[in-house]
Amino acid sequence: MAEATVPLTSFSLTHVHYDPTDQISYLCAWLALVPQGLCVMYVTLIWSTREIEIVLLGAGQFACEVLNFALKRLIREERPPRMNGKGYGMPSSHAQFVTFFAVSMALFLLFRHQPPGPEQRRKNHKPMSMLERVFFSMVGLAGAFTVAWSRVYLNYHTEKQVLVGCTAGLTIAVTWFVVTSILRRTGWVTWAMEMPVAKWLRIRDLVVEEDLCQAGWEKWDDRRAASEAREKKRR
């Protein structure tokens, strides 16, 4: 007796429809994978840096996705007539995801990040200037706009669905920034970091005052200077 044939389906998380004759459509298909790339970035940075600020940002991003899941099932608005994609379309999860990330990064760089002043800087420490932080904030926001626009171009969402997604992402990002600011000022973040599990996981809070790459560079530069000094003594 022949076995019954089971119909196959695609893994929609990374399955993107696009027009193979349109180079812009092809680029938009790659942009559709930005949220997945950011998720990989979150996991990598949390594991490698153990920074509480990145943990908080990741928690806010997760809450943003949960809210999008709930809103889609509450509003139940279909995707465009020429539908590319499964499920409801209001609001756009891609637009909400990238807007939350871009706005959160801009708020961090412009308001929360406090690099040391000139009197506290070491010779091998060069923090980002305000102009650089504004520039990177604008780059992030422009990137979020591009990803959101690509959802309309690929016909996965209407302009209204993308606009609502961006608005939701913006609102959640600002709200989460205010919440985490209150948690910091009232000492709850410090309290959480003093817990045994946080110490066991080596959770730290350095990125607010220093760049992630700068701390490692200082250690390397000090080690290199010490090595060069030893070589000079031997000569």
ABEGO torsion letter per residue (X at the ends): XBBBBBBBBBBAAABBBBBAABAAAAAAAAAAAAAAAAAAAAAAAAAAAGBAAAAAAAAAAAAAAAAAAAAAAAAGBBBBABBBEBEBAOBBAAAAAAAAAAAAAAAAAAAABBBBBAAABBAABBBBBAAAAAAAAAAAAAAAAAAAAAAAAAGABBAAAAAAAAAAAAAAAAAAAAAAAAAAAAGAAAAAAABAAAAAAGBBBAAAABBAAAAAAAAAAAAAAAAAAAAAAAX
